[in-house]
Amino acid sequence: DKVRIHLLKAFKSPVPIPYLLYAACKVVLESIQLAWIMLLRAPRPSFILAQNPPSIPVLAWCVAVCLLRRASFLIDFHNFGYTMLAMKLGQGHLLVKISYVYEWVVSRCAVGGFAVTKAMQIWLKENWQVSSVVLYDRPPDRFQETGLSSQRDLFTRLEKEGTLKSLECWTSGTVCSMFVDDNLCKPASRPQIMVSSTSWSPDENFDLLVEALPGIEQQLQKISKKLVIFITGKGPLRSAFESKVAQLSLKQIAVICVWLAVDDYPRLLGSCDFGLSFHTSSSGLDLPMKVVDMFGAGLPVCSASFLALPELVRHGENGMVFDDAKSLLHCMTHCLTSLDSAEERRWRAAVKLFREYGWTQQWRNVALPELTRVS
């Protein structure tokens, strides 16, 4: 009853327009809405906590409203807007440099806030003289290991929807029965399952997976195993990836790109054996929420390496880390051959330990003291 949600209307151009014009129109429309909501509709706050990114124009409006309404300003740093803009326009673009200065100036106006990693906290202090408290992401409670009955329901539904059509050549019965039989048991011939999620953006290099797949195919042929890789999400680079995979003519591996309902995503994660993450971060200082969700579902993860990653995925402890297609091939092959081994059980124990410290503890021990301090 104490929560009020004010939605902003997104800018949509009726005709294709250049990106810079689109960005300018978006900033104007958002500014009008933010001014109306934050100055007129919402009651006077004791503090404003803004997540970054998005940076423009949100952070500037938060600073202005805090000055006008005598409130404290905090920032929840999840990444940096200027590094994300650089991926689209290039590191040397004038707007990227302006965005950097803008983000630095408005961040200096904050009286505190949160950083999603220790590496980000250090960077903020050393480069922008901004103080923050490390607040790690934790998975929502809906991310859990999925029971076999729920797995059967999920795979039956996906089969009926046609999502699993590419697996029909692997069985003479129902596709669902390959994963969970009528007795609610895992068949001995059950394919191993890996999962990744993506928005198909340039900071996730799925070409590494395309390069590694032929080698993984050879390894699976040696051990007479099959592998299903689910990739959830939608975005501009998906069709190109699917075309590249189709050209490989894989027999032991099925790569299924799918867009799932909100409730089915955690069920799918909890039905898999291992997670895959190709997120490398535009800044190198944030952490992939998809890996946090995978840990919530009990999955060890193979993840692309970048600066802050060891704060979440530790090679050989709760998953494996890769730098290129060759090391990805090694990691995936190692995971596939270590299923049900003592090593895999050790990884899962580490993942379980991660899950035991959830949002409630984070809120009580980290977030609440900081918010109380500035209230």
KEDRENTOR-562011 format. One record per residue (C-alpha): residue in three letters; chain; x, y, z. Coordinates in steps of 0.1 Angstrom, whole numbers, plus 5000, padded with zeros to 4 digits. Example, Ala and Ser with C-alpha at 12.3 -4.5 7.8 and 13.67 -1.06 7.14 Angstrom:
2
<type = ALA mol = A X = 5123 Y = 4955 Z = 5078> .
<type = SER mol = A X = 5137 Y = 4989 Z = 5071> .
***
This chain:
375
<type = ASP mol = A X = 5000 Y = 5000 Z = 5000> .
<type = LYS mol = A X = 5030 Y = 5023 Z = 5005> .
<type = VAL mol = A X = 5044 Y = 5018 Z = 4970> .
<type = ARG mol = A X = 5033 Y = 5040 Z = 4941> .
<type = ILE mol = A X = 5045 Y = 5033 Z = 4906> .
<type = HIS mol = A X = 5046 Y = 5061 Z = 4880> .
<type = LEU mol = A X = 5053 Y = 5048 Z = 4845> .
<type = LEU mol = A X = 5071 Y = 5069 Z = 4819> .
<type = LYS mol = A X = 5059 Y = 5067 Z = 4783> .
<type = ALA mol = A X = 5086 Y = 5056 Z = 4760> .
<type = PHE mol = A X = 5094 Y = 5076 Z = 4729> .
<type = LYS mol = A X = 5086 Y = 5058 Z = 4696> .
<type = SER mol = A X = 5092 Y = 5074 Z = 4663> .
<type = PRO mol = A X = 5065 Y = 5066 Z = 4636> .
<type = VAL mol = A X = 5093 Y = 5065 Z = 4610> .
<type = PRO mol = A X = 5130 Y = 5055 Z = 4610> .
<type = ILE mol = A X = 5152 Y = 5084 Z = 4622> .
<type = PRO mol = A X = 5189 Y = 5089 Z = 4629> .
<type = TYR mol = A X = 5200 Y = 5077 Z = 4663> .
<type = LEU mol = A X = 5211 Y = 5111 Z = 4675> .
<type = LEU mol = A X = 5177 Y = 5126 Z = 4666> .
<type = TYR mol = A X = 5160 Y = 5097 Z = 4683> .
<type = ALA mol = A X = 5181 Y = 5102 Z = 4715> .
<type = ALA mol = A X = 5173 Y = 5140 Z = 4716> .
<type = CYS mol = A X = 5135 Y = 5133 Z = 4713> .
<type = LYS mol = A X = 5138 Y = 5107 Z = 4740> .
<type = VAL mol = A X = 5156 Y = 5130 Z = 4764> .
<type = VAL mol = A X = 5130 Y = 5158 Z = 4758> .
<type = LEU mol = A X = 5100 Y = 5135 Z = 4763> .
<type = GLU mol = A X = 5115 Y = 5119 Z = 4794> .
<type = SER mol = A X = 5124 Y = 5153 Z = 4809> .
<type = ILE mol = A X = 5089 Y = 5166 Z = 4806> .
<type = GLN mol = A X = 5075 Y = 5134 Z = 4823> .
<type = LEU mol = A X = 5102 Y = 5134 Z = 4850> .
<type = ALA mol = A X = 5095 Y = 5171 Z = 4858> .
<type = TRP mol = A X = 5057 Y = 5165 Z = 4860> .
<type = ILE mol = A X = 5060 Y = 5134 Z = 4882> .
<type = MET mol = A X = 5089 Y = 5144 Z = 4905> .
<type = LEU mol = A X = 5079 Y = 5180 Z = 4911> .
<type = LEU mol = A X = 5041 Y = 5179 Z = 4910> .
<type = ARG mol = A X = 5027 Y = 5145 Z = 4914> .
<type = ALA mol = A X = 5050 Y = 5127 Z = 4939> .
<type = PRO mol = A X = 5050 Y = 5138 Z = 4975> .
<type = ARG mol = A X = 5082 Y = 5154 Z = 4988> .
<type = PRO mol = A X = 5108 Y = 5127 Z = 4994> .
<type = SER mol = A X = 5134 Y = 5125 Z = 5022> .
<type = PHE mol = A X = 5158 Y = 5111 Z = 4996> .
<type = ILE mol = A X = 5159 Y = 5100 Z = 4960> .
<type = LEU mol = A X = 5177 Y = 5068 Z = 4950> .
<type = ALA mol = A X = 5184 Y = 5066 Z = 4912> .
<type = GLN mol = A X = 5198 Y = 5036 Z = 4894> .
<type = ASN mol = A X = 5226 Y = 5043 Z = 4869> .
<type = PRO mol = A X = 5223 Y = 5037 Z = 4840> .
<type = PRO mol = A X = 5201 Y = 5052 Z = 4826> .
<type = SER mol = A X = 5221 Y = 5084 Z = 4831> .
<type = ILE mol = A X = 5206 Y = 5110 Z = 4807> .
<type = PRO mol = A X = 5184 Y = 5129 Z = 4817> .
<type = VAL mol = A X = 5175 Y = 5110 Z = 4849> .
<type = LEU mol = A X = 5204 Y = 5119 Z = 4871> .
<type = ALA mol = A X = 5203 Y = 5156 Z = 4862> .
<type = TRP mol = A X = 5166 Y = 5157 Z = 4871> .
<type = CYS mol = A X = 5172 Y = 5139 Z = 4904> .
<type = VAL mol = A X = 5198 Y = 5165 Z = 4913> .
<type = ALA mol = A X = 5175 Y = 5194 Z = 4904> .
<type = VAL mol = A X = 5145 Y = 5179 Z = 4923> .
<type = CYS mol = A X = 5167 Y = 5172 Z = 4954> .
<type = LEU mol = A X = 5178 Y = 5208 Z = 4955> .
<type = LEU mol = A X = 5143 Y = 5222 Z = 4950> .
<type = ARG mol = A X = 5126 Y = 5199 Z = 4974> .
<type = ARG mol = A X = 5155 Y = 5196 Z = 4999> .
<type = ALA mol = A X = 5160 Y = 5159 Z = 4996> .
<type = SER mol = A X = 5192 Y = 5138 Z = 4997> .
<type = PHE mol = A X = 5204 Y = 5122 Z = 4965> .
<type = LEU mol = A X = 5219 Y = 5087 Z = 4962> .
<type = ILE mol = A X = 5229 Y = 5067 Z = 4932> .
<type = ASP mol = A X = 5228 Y = 5029 Z = 4927> .
<type = PHE mol = A X = 5256 Y = 5023 Z = 4903> .
<type = HIS mol = A X = 5251 Y = 4992 Z = 4881> .
<type = ASN mol = A X = 5272 Y = 5004 Z = 4853> .
<type = PHE mol = A X = 5280 Y = 5037 Z = 4835> .
<type = GLY mol = A X = 5260 Y = 5053 Z = 4808> .
<type = TYR mol = A X = 5290 Y = 5067 Z = 4789> .
<type = THR mol = A X = 5306 Y = 5032 Z = 4785> .
<type = MET mol = A X = 5273 Y = 5018 Z = 4771> .
<type = LEU mol = A X = 5270 Y = 5048 Z = 4747> .
<type = ALA mol = A X = 5306 Y = 5042 Z = 4736> .
<type = MET mol = A X = 5296 Y = 5007 Z = 4724> .
<type = LYS mol = A X = 5272 Y = 5023 Z = 4700> .
<type = LEU mol = A X = 5291 Y = 5055 Z = 4689> .
<type = GLY mol = A X = 5328 Y = 5046 Z = 4696> .
<type = GLN mol = A X = 5351 Y = 5056 Z = 4725> .
<type = GLY mol = A X = 5363 Y = 5088 Z = 4709> .
<type = HIS mol = A X = 5329 Y = 5102 Z = 4699> .
<type = LEU mol = A X = 5322 Y = 5137 Z = 4712> .
<type = LEU mol = A X = 5289 Y = 5127 Z = 4728> .
<type = VAL mol = A X = 5306 Y = 5099 Z = 4747> .
<type = LYS mol = A X = 5331 Y = 5124 Z = 4762> .
<type = ILE mol = A X = 5302 Y = 5148 Z = 4771> .
<type = SER mol = A X = 5284 Y = 5119 Z = 4786> .
<type = TYR mol = A X = 5314 Y = 5111 Z = 4808> .
<type = VAL mol = A X = 5317 Y = 5146 Z = 4821> .
<type = TYR mol = A X = 5279 Y = 5148 Z = 4827> .
<type = GLU mol = A X = 5279 Y = 5115 Z = 4846> .
<type = TRP mol = A X = 5310 Y = 5126 Z = 4867> .
<type = VAL mol = A X = 5295 Y = 5160 Z = 4876> .
<type = VAL mol = A X = 5261 Y = 5147 Z = 4887> .
<type = SER mol = A X = 5276 Y = 5118 Z = 4906> .
<type = ARG mol = A X = 5296 Y = 5143 Z = 4926> .
<type = CYS mol = A X = 5263 Y = 5157 Z = 4938> .
<type = ALA mol = A X = 5252 Y = 5125 Z = 4955> .
<type = VAL mol = A X = 5257 Y = 5122 Z = 4992> .
<type = GLY mol = A X = 5261 Y = 5084 Z = 4990> .
<type = GLY mol = A X = 5249 Y = 5053 Z = 4972> .
<type = PHE mol = A X = 5257 Y = 5018 Z = 4962> .
<type = ALA mol = A X = 5281 Y = 5001 Z = 4938> .
<type = VAL mol = A X = 5274 Y = 4967 Z = 4924> .
<type = THR mol = A X = 5310 Y = 4955 Z = 4928> .
<type = LYS mol = A X = 5340 Y = 4962 Z = 4949> .
<type = ALA mol = A X = 5359 Y = 4970 Z = 4917> .
<type = MET mol = A X = 5333 Y = 4997 Z = 4908> .
<type = GLN mol = A X = 5334 Y = 5011 Z = 4944> .
<type = ILE mol = A X = 5372 Y = 5015 Z = 4941> .
<type = TRP mol = A X = 5370 Y = 5030 Z = 4906> .
<type = LEU mol = A X = 5344 Y = 5056 Z = 4917> .
<type = LYS mol = A X = 5365 Y = 5066 Z = 4946> .
<type = GLU mol = A X = 5398 Y = 5069 Z = 4927> .
<type = ASN mol = A X = 5384 Y = 5085 Z = 4895> .
<type = TRP mol = A X = 5354 Y = 5106 Z = 4906> .
<type = GLN mol = A X = 5359 Y = 5109 Z = 4943> .
<type = VAL mol = A X = 5325 Y = 5094 Z = 4949> .
<type = SER mol = A X = 5319 Y = 5073 Z = 4980> .
<type = SER mol = A X = 5296 Y = 5042 Z = 4978> .
<type = VAL mol = A X = 5287 Y = 5010 Z = 4996> .
<type = VAL mol = A X = 5290 Y = 4977 Z = 4978> .
<type = LEU mol = A X = 5256 Y = 4961 Z = 4974> .
<type = TYR mol = A X = 5258 Y = 4929 Z = 4954> .
<type = ASP mol = A X = 5228 Y = 4917 Z = 4934> .
<type = ARG mol = A X = 5210 Y = 4886 Z = 4947> .
<type = PRO mol = A X = 5185 Y = 4864 Z = 4928> .
<type = PRO mol = A X = 5147 Y = 4868 Z = 4935> .
<type = ASP mol = A X = 5131 Y = 4839 Z = 4954> .
<type = ARG mol = A X = 5115 Y = 4825 Z = 4923> .
<type = PHE mol = A X = 5149 Y = 4813 Z = 4910> .
<type = GLN mol = A X = 5152 Y = 4778 Z = 4925> .
<type = GLU mol = A X = 5160 Y = 4743 Z = 4914> .
<type = THR mol = A X = 5129 Y = 4730 Z = 4894> .
<type = GLY mol = A X = 5114 Y = 4697 Z = 4905> .
<type = LEU mol = A X = 5109 Y = 4669 Z = 4880> .
<type = SER mol = A X = 5071 Y = 4673 Z = 4879> .
<type = SER mol = A X = 5075 Y = 4710 Z = 4871> .
<type = GLN mol = A X = 5102 Y = 4701 Z = 4845> .
<type = ARG mol = A X = 5078 Y = 4677 Z = 4828> .
<type = ASP mol = A X = 5051 Y = 4703 Z = 4827> .
<type = LEU mol = A X = 5075 Y = 4729 Z = 4812> .
<type = PHE mol = A X = 5090 Y = 4706 Z = 4785> .
<type = THR mol = A X = 5055 Y = 4693 Z = 4776> .
<type = ARG mol = A X = 5043 Y = 4729 Z = 4771> .
<type = LEU mol = A X = 5074 Y = 4739 Z = 4751> .
<type = GLU mol = A X = 5069 Y = 4708 Z = 4729> .
<type = LYS mol = A X = 5033 Y = 4717 Z = 4722> .
<type = GLU mol = A X = 5043 Y = 4752 Z = 4713> .
<type = GLY mol = A X = 5069 Y = 4739 Z = 4688> .
<type = THR mol = A X = 5099 Y = 4752 Z = 4706> .
<type = LEU mol = A X = 5115 Y = 4717 Z = 4708> .
<type = LYS mol = A X = 5107 Y = 4707 Z = 4672> .
<type = SER mol = A X = 5144 Y = 4704 Z = 4664> .
<type = LEU mol = A X = 5147 Y = 4676 Z = 4690> .
<type = GLU mol = A X = 5121 Y = 4653 Z = 4674> .
<type = CYS mol = A X = 5148 Y = 4636 Z = 4653> .
<type = TRP mol = A X = 5165 Y = 4624 Z = 4685> .
<type = THR mol = A X = 5135 Y = 4602 Z = 4697> .
<type = SER mol = A X = 5107 Y = 4580 Z = 4685> .
<type = GLY mol = A X = 5085 Y = 4591 Z = 4714> .
<type = THR mol = A X = 5077 Y = 4625 Z = 4728> .
<type = VAL mol = A X = 5105 Y = 4650 Z = 4732> .
<type = CYS mol = A X = 5094 Y = 4656 Z = 4768> .
<type = SER mol = A X = 5101 Y = 4620 Z = 4777> .
<type = MET mol = A X = 5138 Y = 4625 Z = 4768> .
<type = PHE mol = A X = 5141 Y = 4649 Z = 4798> .
<type = VAL mol = A X = 5116 Y = 4634 Z = 4823> .
<type = ASP mol = A X = 5099 Y = 4600 Z = 4819> .
<type = ASP mol = A X = 5064 Y = 4589 Z = 4829> .
<type = ASN mol = A X = 5077 Y = 4579 Z = 4863> .
<type = LEU mol = A X = 5091 Y = 4614 Z = 4869> .
<type = CYS mol = A X = 5127 Y = 4602 Z = 4867> .
<type = LYS mol = A X = 5155 Y = 4614 Z = 4845> .
<type = PRO mol = A X = 5162 Y = 4589 Z = 4818> .
<type = ALA mol = A X = 5197 Y = 4575 Z = 4815> .
<type = SER mol = A X = 5198 Y = 4589 Z = 4779> .
<type = ARG mol = A X = 5187 Y = 4624 Z = 4789> .
<type = PRO mol = A X = 5206 Y = 4651 Z = 4770> .
<type = GLN mol = A X = 5227 Y = 4674 Z = 4790> .
<type = ILE mol = A X = 5213 Y = 4709 Z = 4791> .
<type = MET mol = A X = 5231 Y = 4742 Z = 4792> .
<type = VAL mol = A X = 5214 Y = 4776 Z = 4792> .
<type = SER mol = A X = 5223 Y = 4812 Z = 4784> .
<type = SER mol = A X = 5203 Y = 4844 Z = 4783> .
<type = THR mol = A X = 5210 Y = 4875 Z = 4763> .
<type = SER mol = A X = 5196 Y = 4907 Z = 4748> .
<type = TRP mol = A X = 5218 Y = 4900 Z = 4718> .
<type = SER mol = A X = 5238 Y = 4931 Z = 4723> .
<type = PRO mol = A X = 5275 Y = 4937 Z = 4711> .
<type = ASP mol = A X = 5289 Y = 4932 Z = 4746> .
<type = GLU mol = A X = 5281 Y = 4895 Z = 4744> .
<type = ASN mol = A X = 5302 Y = 4877 Z = 4718> .
<type = PHE mol = A X = 5282 Y = 4846 Z = 4708> .
<type = ASP mol = A X = 5306 Y = 4840 Z = 4679> .
<type = LEU mol = A X = 5328 Y = 4823 Z = 4705> .
<type = LEU mol = A X = 5301 Y = 4797 Z = 4710> .
<type = VAL mol = A X = 5298 Y = 4792 Z = 4672> .
<type = GLU mol = A X = 5336 Y = 4786 Z = 4670> .
<type = ALA mol = A X = 5335 Y = 4762 Z = 4699> .
<type = LEU mol = A X = 5305 Y = 4741 Z = 4688> .
<type = PRO mol = A X = 5323 Y = 4718 Z = 4663> .
<type = GLY mol = A X = 5349 Y = 4708 Z = 4689> .
<type = ILE mol = A X = 5322 Y = 4701 Z = 4714> .
<type = GLU mol = A X = 5303 Y = 4680 Z = 4688> .
<type = GLN mol = A X = 5334 Y = 4659 Z = 4684> .
<type = GLN mol = A X = 5338 Y = 4653 Z = 4722> .
<type = LEU mol = A X = 5301 Y = 4644 Z = 4725> .
<type = GLN mol = A X = 5305 Y = 4618 Z = 4697> .
<type = LYS mol = A X = 5333 Y = 4602 Z = 4717> .
<type = ILE mol = A X = 5312 Y = 4598 Z = 4748> .
<type = SER mol = A X = 5279 Y = 4591 Z = 4730> .
<type = LYS mol = A X = 5261 Y = 4621 Z = 4746> .
<type = LYS mol = A X = 5238 Y = 4648 Z = 4733> .
<type = LEU mol = A X = 5236 Y = 4684 Z = 4744> .
<type = VAL mol = A X = 5208 Y = 4710 Z = 4743> .
<type = ILE mol = A X = 5217 Y = 4746 Z = 4746> .
<type = PHE mol = A X = 5188 Y = 4770 Z = 4753> .
<type = ILE mol = A X = 5194 Y = 4807 Z = 4746> .
<type = THR mol = A X = 5167 Y = 4829 Z = 4759> .
<type = GLY mol = A X = 5161 Y = 4865 Z = 4749> .
<type = LYS mol = A X = 5155 Y = 4885 Z = 4717> .
<type = GLY mol = A X = 5175 Y = 4912 Z = 4700> .
<type = PRO mol = A X = 5190 Y = 4924 Z = 4667> .
<type = LEU mol = A X = 5219 Y = 4899 Z = 4665> .
<type = ARG mol = A X = 5198 Y = 4867 Z = 4671> .
<type = SER mol = A X = 5190 Y = 4859 Z = 4635> .
<type = ALA mol = A X = 5226 Y = 4862 Z = 4624> .
<type = PHE mol = A X = 5237 Y = 4838 Z = 4652> .
<type = GLU mol = A X = 5210 Y = 4813 Z = 4642> .
<type = SER mol = A X = 5222 Y = 4813 Z = 4606> .
<type = LYS mol = A X = 5258 Y = 4806 Z = 4616> .
<type = VAL mol = A X = 5247 Y = 4777 Z = 4638> .
<type = ALA mol = A X = 5225 Y = 4762 Z = 4611> .
<type = GLN mol = A X = 5255 Y = 4761 Z = 4587> .
<type = LEU mol = A X = 5274 Y = 4739 Z = 4612> .
<type = SER mol = A X = 5250 Y = 4709 Z = 4606> .
<type = LEU mol = A X = 5253 Y = 4697 Z = 4642> .
<type = LYS mol = A X = 5241 Y = 4662 Z = 4650> .
<type = GLN mol = A X = 5249 Y = 4658 Z = 4687> .
<type = ILE mol = A X = 5240 Y = 4694 Z = 4697> .
<type = ALA mol = A X = 5208 Y = 4713 Z = 4694> .
<type = VAL mol = A X = 5208 Y = 4751 Z = 4699> .
<type = ILE mol = A X = 5174 Y = 4765 Z = 4707> .
<type = CYS mol = A X = 5168 Y = 4802 Z = 4708> .
<type = VAL mol = A X = 5136 Y = 4810 Z = 4726> .
<type = TRP mol = A X = 5116 Y = 4839 Z = 4741> .
<type = LEU mol = A X = 5100 Y = 4826 Z = 4773> .
<type = ALA mol = A X = 5072 Y = 4838 Z = 4795> .
<type = VAL mol = A X = 5083 Y = 4855 Z = 4827> .
<type = ASP mol = A X = 5073 Y = 4825 Z = 4849> .
<type = ASP mol = A X = 5089 Y = 4800 Z = 4826> .
<type = TYR mol = A X = 5124 Y = 4815 Z = 4826> .
<type = PRO mol = A X = 5133 Y = 4806 Z = 4862> .
<type = ARG mol = A X = 5117 Y = 4771 Z = 4856> .
<type = LEU mol = A X = 5140 Y = 4766 Z = 4826> .
<type = LEU mol = A X = 5171 Y = 4777 Z = 4845> .
<type = GLY mol = A X = 5162 Y = 4753 Z = 4873> .
<type = SER mol = A X = 5159 Y = 4724 Z = 4848> .
<type = CYS mol = A X = 5193 Y = 4728 Z = 4833> .
<type = ASP mol = A X = 5227 Y = 4714 Z = 4842> .
<type = PHE mol = A X = 5250 Y = 4744 Z = 4836> .
<type = GLY mol = A X = 5248 Y = 4780 Z = 4828> .
<type = LEU mol = A X = 5266 Y = 4800 Z = 4801> .
<type = SER mol = A X = 5274 Y = 4837 Z = 4802> .
<type = PHE mol = A X = 5290 Y = 4858 Z = 4774> .
<type = HIS mol = A X = 5285 Y = 4891 Z = 4792> .
<type = THR mol = A X = 5318 Y = 4911 Z = 4793> .
<type = SER mol = A X = 5305 Y = 4945 Z = 4806> .
<type = SER mol = A X = 5310 Y = 4978 Z = 4788> .
<type = SER mol = A X = 5329 Y = 4991 Z = 4818> .
<type = GLY mol = A X = 5344 Y = 4958 Z = 4831> .
<type = LEU mol = A X = 5331 Y = 4968 Z = 4865> .
<type = ASP mol = A X = 5295 Y = 4954 Z = 4867> .
<type = LEU mol = A X = 5283 Y = 4918 Z = 4871> .
<type = PRO mol = A X = 5259 Y = 4899 Z = 4849> .
<type = MET mol = A X = 5225 Y = 4895 Z = 4866> .
<type = LYS mol = A X = 5219 Y = 4864 Z = 4845> .
<type = VAL mol = A X = 5247 Y = 4846 Z = 4864> .
<type = VAL mol = A X = 5231 Y = 4857 Z = 4897> .
<type = ASP mol = A X = 5198 Y = 4842 Z = 4885> .
<type = MET mol = A X = 5216 Y = 4810 Z = 4874> .
<type = PHE mol = A X = 5232 Y = 4807 Z = 4908> .
<type = GLY mol = A X = 5198 Y = 4811 Z = 4923> .
<type = ALA mol = A X = 5186 Y = 4782 Z = 4902> .
<type = GLY mol = A X = 5215 Y = 4761 Z = 4915> .
<type = LEU mol = A X = 5236 Y = 4761 Z = 4883> .
<type = PRO mol = A X = 5274 Y = 4763 Z = 4881> .
<type = VAL mol = A X = 5283 Y = 4787 Z = 4853> .
<type = CYS mol = A X = 5308 Y = 4790 Z = 4825> .
<type = SER mol = A X = 5314 Y = 4827 Z = 4821> .
<type = ALA mol = A X = 5334 Y = 4850 Z = 4798> .
<type = SER mol = A X = 5362 Y = 4867 Z = 4818> .
<type = PHE mol = A X = 5364 Y = 4904 Z = 4826> .
<type = LEU mol = A X = 5378 Y = 4926 Z = 4854> .
<type = ALA mol = A X = 5351 Y = 4923 Z = 4881> .
<type = LEU mol = A X = 5340 Y = 4887 Z = 4873> .
<type = PRO mol = A X = 5360 Y = 4871 Z = 4902> .
<type = GLU mol = A X = 5337 Y = 4888 Z = 4926> .
<type = LEU mol = A X = 5310 Y = 4864 Z = 4914> .
<type = VAL mol = A X = 5324 Y = 4835 Z = 4894> .
<type = ARG mol = A X = 5356 Y = 4819 Z = 4906> .
<type = HIS mol = A X = 5372 Y = 4795 Z = 4883> .
<type = GLY mol = A X = 5372 Y = 4759 Z = 4896> .
<type = GLU mol = A X = 5351 Y = 4769 Z = 4927> .
<type = ASN mol = A X = 5315 Y = 4776 Z = 4914> .
<type = GLY mol = A X = 5321 Y = 4774 Z = 4877> .
<type = MET mol = A X = 5347 Y = 4780 Z = 4850> .
<type = VAL mol = A X = 5360 Y = 4811 Z = 4832> .
<type = PHE mol = A X = 5370 Y = 4815 Z = 4795> .
<type = ASP mol = A X = 5387 Y = 4841 Z = 4775> .
<type = ASP mol = A X = 5383 Y = 4829 Z = 4739> .
<type = ALA mol = A X = 5368 Y = 4801 Z = 4718> .
<type = LYS mol = A X = 5396 Y = 4776 Z = 4727> .
<type = SER mol = A X = 5391 Y = 4781 Z = 4765> .
<type = LEU mol = A X = 5353 Y = 4780 Z = 4760> .
<type = LEU mol = A X = 5357 Y = 4746 Z = 4743> .
<type = HIS mol = A X = 5378 Y = 4734 Z = 4772> .
<type = CYS mol = A X = 5353 Y = 4747 Z = 4799> .
<type = MET mol = A X = 5322 Y = 4733 Z = 4782> .
<type = THR mol = A X = 5338 Y = 4700 Z = 4776> .
<type = HIS mol = A X = 5350 Y = 4698 Z = 4812> .
<type = CYS mol = A X = 5315 Y = 4706 Z = 4825> .
<type = LEU mol = A X = 5299 Y = 4680 Z = 4802> .
<type = THR mol = A X = 5323 Y = 4653 Z = 4814> .
<type = SER mol = A X = 5322 Y = 4662 Z = 4851> .
<type = LEU mol = A X = 5284 Y = 4658 Z = 4855> .
<type = ASP mol = A X = 5276 Y = 4639 Z = 4887> .
<type = SER mol = A X = 5313 Y = 4640 Z = 4897> .
<type = ALA mol = A X = 5328 Y = 4651 Z = 4931> .
<type = GLU mol = A X = 5340 Y = 4683 Z = 4914> .
<type = GLU mol = A X = 5305 Y = 4692 Z = 4901> .
<type = ARG mol = A X = 5290 Y = 4685 Z = 4936> .
<type = ARG mol = A X = 5316 Y = 4708 Z = 4951> .
<type = TRP mol = A X = 5306 Y = 4735 Z = 4926> .
<type = ARG mol = A X = 5270 Y = 4731 Z = 4934> .
<type = ALA mol = A X = 5278 Y = 4733 Z = 4971> .
<type = ALA mol = A X = 5295 Y = 4767 Z = 4965> .
<type = VAL mol = A X = 5265 Y = 4779 Z = 4945> .
<type = LYS mol = A X = 5242 Y = 4768 Z = 4973> .
<type = LEU mol = A X = 5262 Y = 4788 Z = 4998> .
<type = PHE mol = A X = 5259 Y = 4819 Z = 4976> .
<type = ARG mol = A X = 5221 Y = 4814 Z = 4975> .
<type = GLU mol = A X = 5219 Y = 4813 Z = 5013> .
<type = TYR mol = A X = 5228 Y = 4850 Z = 5016> .
<type = GLY mol = A X = 5198 Y = 4866 Z = 4999> .
<type = TRP mol = A X = 5181 Y = 4900 Z = 4994> .
<type = THR mol = A X = 5167 Y = 4900 Z = 5030> .
<type = GLN mol = A X = 5202 Y = 4899 Z = 5044> .
<type = GLN mol = A X = 5215 Y = 4924 Z = 5019> .
<type = TRP mol = A X = 5188 Y = 4948 Z = 5027> .
<type = ARG mol = A X = 5192 Y = 4945 Z = 5065> .
<type = ASN mol = A X = 5230 Y = 4945 Z = 5066> .
<type = VAL mol = A X = 5239 Y = 4968 Z = 5037> .
<type = ALA mol = A X = 5211 Y = 4989 Z = 5021> .
<type = LEU mol = A X = 5191 Y = 4998 Z = 5052> .
<type = PRO mol = A X = 5220 Y = 5013 Z = 5072> .
<type = GLU mol = A X = 5230 Y = 5035 Z = 5042> .
<type = LEU mol = A X = 5195 Y = 5047 Z = 5035> .
<type = THR mol = A X = 5189 Y = 5054 Z = 5072> .
<type = ARG mol = A X = 5222 Y = 5074 Z = 5073> .
<type = VAL mol = A X = 5209 Y = 5099 Z = 5047> .
<type = SER mol = A X = 5173 Y = 5101 Z = 5056> .
***
